[in-house]
Amino acid sequence: MNWIETLFHIDPDLGTGSLETLIVGAVVLVAAGLVLSRATRSRRTS
């Protein structure tokens, strides 16, 4: 899970993978928020 190190040739989290985990977690949370927001909006209009 060290794709940042492989892609950019930098090691911001000293190889622990915590930065990658935070990025993936943030993307998942944003996606879930968008899905829930759309579902709530469609319930209000129907």
PDBQT receptor file of N, H, CA, C and O in Angstrom, charges set to zero:
ATOM      1  N   MET A   1       0.826  -1.191   0.000  1.00  0.00    +0.000 N 
ATOM      2  CA  MET A   1       0.000   0.000   0.000  1.00  0.00    +0.000 C 
ATOM      3  C   MET A   1       0.867   1.251   0.000  1.00  0.00    +0.000 C 
ATOM      4  O   MET A   1       0.519   2.246   0.636  1.00  0.00    +0.000 OA
ATOM      5  N   ASN A   2       1.953   1.213  -0.681  1.00  0.00    +0.000 N 
ATOM      6  H   ASN A   2       2.236   0.405  -1.198  1.00  0.00    +0.000 HD
ATOM      7  CA  ASN A   2       2.847   2.366  -0.767  1.00  0.00    +0.000 C 
ATOM      8  C   ASN A   2       2.852   2.933  -2.174  1.00  0.00    +0.000 C 
ATOM      9  O   ASN A   2       3.912   3.089  -2.781  1.00  0.00    +0.000 OA
ATOM     10  N   TRP A   3       1.672   3.241  -2.696  1.00  0.00    +0.000 N 
ATOM     11  H   TRP A   3       0.811   3.115  -2.203  1.00  0.00    +0.000 HD
ATOM     12  CA  TRP A   3       1.584   3.712  -4.066  1.00  0.00    +0.000 C 
ATOM     13  C   TRP A   3       2.073   5.136  -4.218  1.00  0.00    +0.000 C 
ATOM     14  O   TRP A   3       2.514   5.510  -5.304  1.00  0.00    +0.000 OA
ATOM     15  N   ILE A   4       2.013   5.950  -3.168  1.00  0.00    +0.000 N 
ATOM     16  H   ILE A   4       1.655   5.647  -2.285  1.00  0.00    +0.000 HD
ATOM     17  CA  ILE A   4       2.538   7.311  -3.264  1.00  0.00    +0.000 C 
ATOM     18  C   ILE A   4       4.051   7.268  -3.436  1.00  0.00    +0.000 C 
ATOM     19  O   ILE A   4       4.612   8.011  -4.241  1.00  0.00    +0.000 OA
ATOM     20  N   GLU A   5       4.710   6.392  -2.672  1.00  0.00    +0.000 N 
ATOM     21  H   GLU A   5       4.254   5.788  -2.018  1.00  0.00    +0.000 HD
ATOM     22  CA  GLU A   5       6.157   6.265  -2.796  1.00  0.00    +0.000 C 
ATOM     23  C   GLU A   5       6.547   5.794  -4.188  1.00  0.00    +0.000 C 
ATOM     24  O   GLU A   5       7.525   6.276  -4.758  1.00  0.00    +0.000 OA
ATOM     25  N   THR A   6       5.794   4.865  -4.730  1.00  0.00    +0.000 N 
ATOM     26  H   THR A   6       4.999   4.473  -4.267  1.00  0.00    +0.000 HD
ATOM     27  CA  THR A   6       6.091   4.342  -6.062  1.00  0.00    +0.000 C 
ATOM     28  C   THR A   6       5.814   5.376  -7.139  1.00  0.00    +0.000 C 
ATOM     29  O   THR A   6       6.601   5.524  -8.074  1.00  0.00    +0.000 OA
ATOM     30  N   LEU A   7       4.714   6.088  -7.020  1.00  0.00    +0.000 N 
ATOM     31  H   LEU A   7       4.074   5.968  -6.260  1.00  0.00    +0.000 HD
ATOM     32  CA  LEU A   7       4.297   7.026  -8.048  1.00  0.00    +0.000 C 
ATOM     33  C   LEU A   7       5.134   8.306  -8.054  1.00  0.00    +0.000 C 
ATOM     34  O   LEU A   7       5.565   8.763  -9.112  1.00  0.00    +0.000 OA
ATOM     35  N   PHE A   8       5.361   8.881  -6.874  1.00  0.00    +0.000 N 
ATOM     36  H   PHE A   8       5.011   8.509  -6.014  1.00  0.00    +0.000 HD
ATOM     37  CA  PHE A   8       6.023  10.187  -6.791  1.00  0.00    +0.000 C 
ATOM     38  C   PHE A   8       7.474  10.119  -6.318  1.00  0.00    +0.000 C 
ATOM     39  O   PHE A   8       8.166  11.137  -6.293  1.00  0.00    +0.000 OA
ATOM     40  N   HIS A   9       7.926   8.946  -5.949  1.00  0.00    +0.000 N 
ATOM     41  H   HIS A   9       7.364   8.120  -5.969  1.00  0.00    +0.000 HD
ATOM     42  CA  HIS A   9       9.303   8.756  -5.451  1.00  0.00    +0.000 C 
ATOM     43  C   HIS A   9       9.607   9.609  -4.223  1.00  0.00    +0.000 C 
ATOM     44  O   HIS A   9      10.713  10.127  -4.067  1.00  0.00    +0.000 OA
ATOM     45  N   ILE A  10       8.599   9.748  -3.351  1.00  0.00    +0.000 N 
ATOM     46  H   ILE A  10       7.700   9.327  -3.478  1.00  0.00    +0.000 HD
ATOM     47  CA  ILE A  10       8.776  10.407  -2.061  1.00  0.00    +0.000 C 
ATOM     48  C   ILE A  10       8.224   9.490  -0.981  1.00  0.00    +0.000 C 
ATOM     49  O   ILE A  10       7.452   8.577  -1.276  1.00  0.00    +0.000 OA
ATOM     50  N   ASP A  11       8.608   9.723   0.254  1.00  0.00    +0.000 N 
ATOM     51  H   ASP A  11       9.235  10.465   0.494  1.00  0.00    +0.000 HD
ATOM     52  CA  ASP A  11       8.170   8.864   1.353  1.00  0.00    +0.000 C 
ATOM     53  C   ASP A  11       7.667   9.729   2.512  1.00  0.00    +0.000 C 
ATOM     54  O   ASP A  11       8.347   9.851   3.531  1.00  0.00    +0.000 OA
ATOM     55  N   PRO A  12       6.477  10.333   2.363  1.00  0.00    +0.000 N 
ATOM     56  CA  PRO A  12       5.990  11.269   3.375  1.00  0.00    +0.000 C 
ATOM     57  C   PRO A  12       5.615  10.622   4.704  1.00  0.00    +0.000 C 
ATOM     58  O   PRO A  12       5.633  11.292   5.737  1.00  0.00    +0.000 OA
ATOM     59  N   ASP A  13       5.277   9.339   4.698  1.00  0.00    +0.000 N 
ATOM     60  H   ASP A  13       5.262   8.795   3.859  1.00  0.00    +0.000 HD
ATOM     61  CA  ASP A  13       4.863   8.680   5.942  1.00  0.00    +0.000 C 
ATOM     62  C   ASP A  13       5.876   7.632   6.401  1.00  0.00    +0.000 C 
ATOM     63  O   ASP A  13       5.558   6.776   7.226  1.00  0.00    +0.000 OA
ATOM     64  N   LEU A  14       7.080   7.701   5.872  1.00  0.00    +0.000 N 
ATOM     65  H   LEU A  14       7.338   8.397   5.202  1.00  0.00    +0.000 HD
ATOM     66  CA  LEU A  14       8.182   6.813   6.253  1.00  0.00    +0.000 C 
ATOM     67  C   LEU A  14       7.851   5.338   6.046  1.00  0.00    +0.000 C 
ATOM     68  O   LEU A  14       8.296   4.483   6.812  1.00  0.00    +0.000 OA
ATOM     69  N   GLY A  15       7.079   5.048   5.023  1.00  0.00    +0.000 N 
ATOM     70  H   GLY A  15       6.718   5.742   4.400  1.00  0.00    +0.000 HD
ATOM     71  CA  GLY A  15       6.802   3.663   4.662  1.00  0.00    +0.000 C 
ATOM     72  C   GLY A  15       5.723   2.969   5.460  1.00  0.00    +0.000 C 
ATOM     73  O   GLY A  15       5.554   1.758   5.322  1.00  0.00    +0.000 OA
ATOM     74  N   THR A  16       4.989   3.685   6.288  1.00  0.00    +0.000 N 
ATOM     75  H   THR A  16       5.126   4.669   6.401  1.00  0.00    +0.000 HD
ATOM     76  CA  THR A  16       3.969   3.035   7.110  1.00  0.00    +0.000 C 
ATOM     77  C   THR A  16       2.669   2.795   6.355  1.00  0.00    +0.000 C 
ATOM     78  O   THR A  16       1.890   1.917   6.726  1.00  0.00    +0.000 OA
ATOM     79  N   GLY A  17       2.432   3.559   5.308  1.00  0.00    +0.000 N 
ATOM     80  H   GLY A  17       3.065   4.271   5.006  1.00  0.00    +0.000 HD
ATOM     81  CA  GLY A  17       1.193   3.415   4.556  1.00  0.00    +0.000 C 
ATOM     82  C   GLY A  17       0.035   4.201   5.133  1.00  0.00    +0.000 C 
ATOM     83  O   GLY A  17      -1.083   4.105   4.628  1.00  0.00    +0.000 OA
ATOM     84  N   SER A  18       0.273   4.975   6.176  1.00  0.00    +0.000 N 
ATOM     85  H   SER A  18       1.182   5.053   6.587  1.00  0.00    +0.000 HD
ATOM     86  CA  SER A  18      -0.817   5.709   6.822  1.00  0.00    +0.000 C 
ATOM     87  C   SER A  18      -1.376   6.812   5.927  1.00  0.00    +0.000 C 
ATOM     88  O   SER A  18      -2.580   7.069   5.946  1.00  0.00    +0.000 OA
ATOM     89  N   LEU A  19      -0.529   7.461   5.154  1.00  0.00    +0.000 N 
ATOM     90  H   LEU A  19       0.449   7.253   5.138  1.00  0.00    +0.000 HD
ATOM     91  CA  LEU A  19      -1.013   8.512   4.265  1.00  0.00    +0.000 C 
ATOM     92  C   LEU A  19      -1.931   7.930   3.197  1.00  0.00    +0.000 C 
ATOM     93  O   LEU A  19      -2.983   8.497   2.904  1.00  0.00    +0.000 OA
ATOM     94  N   GLU A  20      -1.543   6.821   2.626  1.00  0.00    +0.000 N 
ATOM     95  H   GLU A  20      -0.688   6.360   2.865  1.00  0.00    +0.000 HD
ATOM     96  CA  GLU A  20      -2.385   6.177   1.618  1.00  0.00    +0.000 C 
ATOM     97  C   GLU A  20      -3.723   5.745   2.209  1.00  0.00    +0.000 C 
ATOM     98  O   GLU A  20      -4.762   5.876   1.561  1.00  0.00    +0.000 OA
ATOM     99  N   THR A  21      -3.702   5.238   3.423  1.00  0.00    +0.000 N 
ATOM    100  H   THR A  21      -2.859   5.132   3.950  1.00  0.00    +0.000 HD
ATOM    101  CA  THR A  21      -4.935   4.828   4.088  1.00  0.00    +0.000 C 
ATOM    102  C   THR A  21      -5.850   6.027   4.319  1.00  0.00    +0.000 C 
ATOM    103  O   THR A  21      -7.061   5.930   4.120  1.00  0.00    +0.000 OA
ATOM    104  N   LEU A  22      -5.283   7.149   4.736  1.00  0.00    +0.000 N 
ATOM    105  H   LEU A  22      -4.299   7.228   4.897  1.00  0.00    +0.000 HD
ATOM    106  CA  LEU A  22      -6.085   8.354   4.942  1.00  0.00    +0.000 C 
ATOM    107  C   LEU A  22      -6.683   8.858   3.635  1.00  0.00    +0.000 C 
ATOM    108  O   LEU A  22      -7.841   9.275   3.606  1.00  0.00    +0.000 OA
ATOM    109  N   ILE A  23      -5.918   8.827   2.566  1.00  0.00    +0.000 N 
ATOM    110  H   ILE A  23      -4.977   8.489   2.589  1.00  0.00    +0.000 HD
ATOM    111  CA  ILE A  23      -6.426   9.291   1.272  1.00  0.00    +0.000 C 
ATOM    112  C   ILE A  23      -7.572   8.409   0.796  1.00  0.00    +0.000 C 
ATOM    113  O   ILE A  23      -8.614   8.913   0.377  1.00  0.00    +0.000 OA
ATOM    114  N   VAL A  24      -7.386   7.107   0.858  1.00  0.00    +0.000 N 
ATOM    115  H   VAL A  24      -6.540   6.697   1.199  1.00  0.00    +0.000 HD
ATOM    116  CA  VAL A  24      -8.436   6.181   0.429  1.00  0.00    +0.000 C 
ATOM    117  C   VAL A  24      -9.669   6.333   1.319  1.00  0.00    +0.000 C 
ATOM    118  O   VAL A  24     -10.794   6.323   0.819  1.00  0.00    +0.000 OA
ATOM    119  N   GLY A  25      -9.471   6.473   2.616  1.00  0.00    +0.000 N 
ATOM    120  H   GLY A  25      -8.557   6.482   3.021  1.00  0.00    +0.000 HD
ATOM    121  CA  GLY A  25     -10.599   6.664   3.532  1.00  0.00    +0.000 C 
ATOM    122  C   GLY A  25     -11.370   7.937   3.237  1.00  0.00    +0.000 C 
ATOM    123  O   GLY A  25     -12.600   7.948   3.292  1.00  0.00    +0.000 OA
ATOM    124  N   ALA A  26     -10.656   9.010   2.925  1.00  0.00    +0.000 N 
ATOM    125  H   ALA A  26      -9.657   9.001   2.881  1.00  0.00    +0.000 HD
ATOM    126  CA  ALA A  26     -11.320  10.280   2.596  1.00  0.00    +0.000 C 
ATOM    127  C   ALA A  26     -12.127  10.157   1.318  1.00  0.00    +0.000 C 
ATOM    128  O   ALA A  26     -13.244  10.669   1.239  1.00  0.00    +0.000 OA
ATOM    129  N   VAL A  27     -11.577   9.485   0.315  1.00  0.00    +0.000 N 
ATOM    130  H   VAL A  27     -10.670   9.069   0.380  1.00  0.00    +0.000 HD
ATOM    131  CA  VAL A  27     -12.298   9.295  -0.940  1.00  0.00    +0.000 C 
ATOM    132  C   VAL A  27     -13.565   8.473  -0.714  1.00  0.00    +0.000 C 
ATOM    133  O   VAL A  27     -14.617   8.784  -1.272  1.00  0.00    +0.000 OA
ATOM    134  N   VAL A  28     -13.467   7.432   0.100  1.00  0.00    +0.000 N 
ATOM    135  H   VAL A  28     -12.612   7.179   0.554  1.00  0.00    +0.000 HD
ATOM    136  CA  VAL A  28     -14.634   6.599   0.397  1.00  0.00    +0.000 C 
ATOM    137  C   VAL A  28     -15.696   7.414   1.139  1.00  0.00    +0.000 C 
ATOM    138  O   VAL A  28     -16.883   7.304   0.830  1.00  0.00    +0.000 OA
ATOM    139  N   LEU A  29     -15.288   8.222   2.104  1.00  0.00    +0.000 N 
ATOM    140  H   LEU A  29     -14.324   8.312   2.355  1.00  0.00    +0.000 HD
ATOM    141  CA  LEU A  29     -16.253   9.035   2.845  1.00  0.00    +0.000 C 
ATOM    142  C   LEU A  29     -16.936  10.063   1.943  1.00  0.00    +0.000 C 
ATOM    143  O   LEU A  29     -18.143  10.275   2.057  1.00  0.00    +0.000 OA
ATOM    144  N   VAL A  30     -16.191  10.692   1.064  1.00  0.00    +0.000 N 
ATOM    145  H   VAL A  30     -15.210  10.519   0.971  1.00  0.00    +0.000 HD
ATOM    146  CA  VAL A  30     -16.784  11.667   0.144  1.00  0.00    +0.000 C 
ATOM    147  C   VAL A  30     -17.766  10.971  -0.794  1.00  0.00    +0.000 C 
ATOM    148  O   VAL A  30     -18.860  11.481  -1.036  1.00  0.00    +0.000 OA
ATOM    149  N   ALA A  31     -17.389   9.824  -1.318  1.00  0.00    +0.000 N 
ATOM    150  H   ALA A  31     -16.500   9.409  -1.122  1.00  0.00    +0.000 HD
ATOM    151  CA  ALA A  31     -18.282   9.082  -2.214  1.00  0.00    +0.000 C 
ATOM    152  C   ALA A  31     -19.558   8.664  -1.486  1.00  0.00    +0.000 C 
ATOM    153  O   ALA A  31     -20.651   8.784  -2.039  1.00  0.00    +0.000 OA
ATOM    154  N   ALA A  32     -19.431   8.179  -0.261  1.00  0.00    +0.000 N 
ATOM    155  H   ALA A  32     -18.543   8.081   0.188  1.00  0.00    +0.000 HD
ATOM    156  CA  ALA A  32     -20.606   7.780   0.513  1.00  0.00    +0.000 C 
ATOM    157  C   ALA A  32     -21.498   8.990   0.800  1.00  0.00    +0.000 C 
ATOM    158  O   ALA A  32     -22.724   8.884   0.748  1.00  0.00    +0.000 OA
ATOM    159  N   GLY A  33     -20.895  10.121   1.098  1.00  0.00    +0.000 N 
ATOM    160  H   GLY A  33     -19.900  10.207   1.141  1.00  0.00    +0.000 HD
ATOM    161  CA  GLY A  33     -21.670  11.336   1.331  1.00  0.00    +0.000 C 
ATOM    162  C   GLY A  33     -22.438  11.782   0.102  1.00  0.00    +0.000 C 
ATOM    163  O   GLY A  33     -23.586  12.214   0.199  1.00  0.00    +0.000 OA
ATOM    164  N   LEU A  34     -21.797  11.676  -1.062  1.00  0.00    +0.000 N 
ATOM    165  H   LEU A  34     -20.863  11.326  -1.141  1.00  0.00    +0.000 HD
ATOM    166  CA  LEU A  34     -22.480  12.044  -2.295  1.00  0.00    +0.000 C 
ATOM    167  C   LEU A  34     -23.649  11.112  -2.591  1.00  0.00    +0.000 C 
ATOM    168  O   LEU A  34     -24.712  11.566  -3.013  1.00  0.00    +0.000 OA
ATOM    169  N   VAL A  35     -23.463   9.833  -2.376  1.00  0.00    +0.000 N 
ATOM    170  H   VAL A  35     -22.599   9.464  -2.033  1.00  0.00    +0.000 HD
ATOM    171  CA  VAL A  35     -24.536   8.861  -2.604  1.00  0.00    +0.000 C 
ATOM    172  C   VAL A  35     -25.697   9.116  -1.653  1.00  0.00    +0.000 C 
ATOM    173  O   VAL A  35     -26.852   9.115  -2.077  1.00  0.00    +0.000 OA
ATOM    174  N   LEU A  36     -25.410   9.333  -0.383  1.00  0.00    +0.000 N 
ATOM    175  H   LEU A  36     -24.472   9.334  -0.038  1.00  0.00    +0.000 HD
ATOM    176  CA  LEU A  36     -26.474   9.595   0.588  1.00  0.00    +0.000 C 
ATOM    177  C   LEU A  36     -27.183  10.912   0.307  1.00  0.00    +0.000 C 
ATOM    178  O   LEU A  36     -28.399  11.016   0.471  1.00  0.00    +0.000 OA
ATOM    179  N   SER A  37     -26.431  11.905  -0.112  1.00  0.00    +0.000 N 
ATOM    180  H   SER A  37     -25.444  11.820  -0.245  1.00  0.00    +0.000 HD
ATOM    181  CA  SER A  37     -27.035  13.194  -0.440  1.00  0.00    +0.000 C 
ATOM    182  C   SER A  37     -27.976  13.065  -1.619  1.00  0.00    +0.000 C 
ATOM    183  O   SER A  37     -29.072  13.626  -1.606  1.00  0.00    +0.000 OA
ATOM    184  N   ARG A  38     -27.564  12.340  -2.628  1.00  0.00    +0.000 N 
ATOM    185  H   ARG A  38     -26.674  11.885  -2.639  1.00  0.00    +0.000 HD
ATOM    186  CA  ARG A  38     -28.416  12.145  -3.810  1.00  0.00    +0.000 C 
ATOM    187  C   ARG A  38     -29.666  11.342  -3.443  1.00  0.00    +0.000 C 
ATOM    188  O   ARG A  38     -30.761  11.643  -3.916  1.00  0.00    +0.000 OA
ATOM    189  N   ALA A  39     -29.500  10.329  -2.606  1.00  0.00    +0.000 N 
ATOM    190  H   ALA A  39     -28.610  10.085  -2.221  1.00  0.00    +0.000 HD
ATOM    191  CA  ALA A  39     -30.647   9.519  -2.202  1.00  0.00    +0.000 C 
ATOM    192  C   ALA A  39     -31.637  10.348  -1.390  1.00  0.00    +0.000 C 
ATOM    193  O   ALA A  39     -32.848  10.222  -1.570  1.00  0.00    +0.000 OA
ATOM    194  N   THR A  40     -31.128  11.191  -0.503  1.00  0.00    +0.000 N 
ATOM    195  H   THR A  40     -30.145  11.293  -0.357  1.00  0.00    +0.000 HD
ATOM    196  CA  THR A  40     -32.004  12.039   0.306  1.00  0.00    +0.000 C 
ATOM    197  C   THR A  40     -32.732  13.050  -0.573  1.00  0.00    +0.000 C 
ATOM    198  O   THR A  40     -33.920  13.310  -0.383  1.00  0.00    +0.000 OA
ATOM    199  N   ARG A  41     -32.017  13.612  -1.526  1.00  0.00    +0.000 N 
ATOM    200  H   ARG A  41     -31.051  13.402  -1.681  1.00  0.00    +0.000 HD
ATOM    201  CA  ARG A  41     -32.623  14.598  -2.419  1.00  0.00    +0.000 C 
ATOM    202  C   ARG A  41     -33.709  13.972  -3.277  1.00  0.00    +0.000 C 
ATOM    203  O   ARG A  41     -34.742  14.595  -3.522  1.00  0.00    +0.000 OA
ATOM    204  N   SER A  42     -33.485  12.744  -3.738  1.00  0.00    +0.000 N 
ATOM    205  H   SER A  42     -32.646  12.238  -3.539  1.00  0.00    +0.000 HD
ATOM    206  CA  SER A  42     -34.492  12.111  -4.582  1.00  0.00    +0.000 C 
ATOM    207  C   SER A  42     -35.727  11.711  -3.767  1.00  0.00    +0.000 C 
ATOM    208  O   SER A  42     -36.830  11.663  -4.312  1.00  0.00    +0.000 OA
ATOM    209  N   ARG A  43     -35.564  11.432  -2.508  1.00  0.00    +0.000 N 
ATOM    210  H   ARG A  43     -34.668  11.471  -2.065  1.00  0.00    +0.000 HD
ATOM    211  CA  ARG A  43     -36.728  11.107  -1.655  1.00  0.00    +0.000 C 
ATOM    212  C   ARG A  43     -37.574  12.348  -1.400  1.00  0.00    +0.000 C 
ATOM    213  O   ARG A  43     -38.800  12.257  -1.325  1.00  0.00    +0.000 OA
ATOM    214  N   ARG A  44     -36.931  13.509  -1.268  1.00  0.00    +0.000 N 
ATOM    215  H   ARG A  44     -35.936  13.583  -1.329  1.00  0.00    +0.000 HD
ATOM    216  CA  ARG A  44     -37.662  14.737  -1.007  1.00  0.00    +0.000 C 
ATOM    217  C   ARG A  44     -38.487  15.182  -2.200  1.00  0.00    +0.000 C 
ATOM    218  O   ARG A  44     -39.566  15.749  -2.029  1.00  0.00    +0.000 OA
ATOM    219  N   THR A  45     -37.998  14.934  -3.397  1.00  0.00    +0.000 N 
ATOM    220  H   THR A  45     -37.122  14.473  -3.535  1.00  0.00    +0.000 HD
ATOM    221  CA  THR A  45     -38.699  15.402  -4.584  1.00  0.00    +0.000 C 
ATOM    222  C   THR A  45     -39.792  14.460  -5.042  1.00  0.00    +0.000 C 
ATOM    223  O   THR A  45     -40.630  14.842  -5.859  1.00  0.00    +0.000 OA
ATOM    224  N   SER A  46     -39.804  13.233  -4.535  1.00  0.00    +0.000 N 
ATOM    225  H   SER A  46     -39.123  12.922  -3.871  1.00  0.00    +0.000 HD
ATOM    226  CA  SER A  46     -40.841  12.302  -5.006  1.00  0.00    +0.000 C 
ATOM    227  C   SER A  46     -42.010  12.217  -4.068  1.00  0.00    +0.000 C 
ATOM    228  O   SER A  46     -42.959  11.478  -4.329  1.00  0.00    +0.000 OA
TER     229      SER A  46
